Amino acid sequence: MARRNRGVMSENLKYELARELGVADTVAREGWGSVSSRNCGNLVRLAIEKAEKAMAEDYARTRGEPLK
């Protein structure tokens, strides 16, 4: 089975999330492998929250409804 060469999240989004969690310095110094499992999970959680928010905003915009 062939693997995809691209990730699901862009590098820019990963670094943005890392800055929000305060692990961007660790990533810059030591790479993504040095980020703890807990913080990796938090990165995923933040990415999901951002995606859900964007989807809700897009849905509300197409329906002409105010955001909650």
Helices and strands as residue ranges (DSSP letters): H 11-21, H 24-30, G 32-34, H 37-63
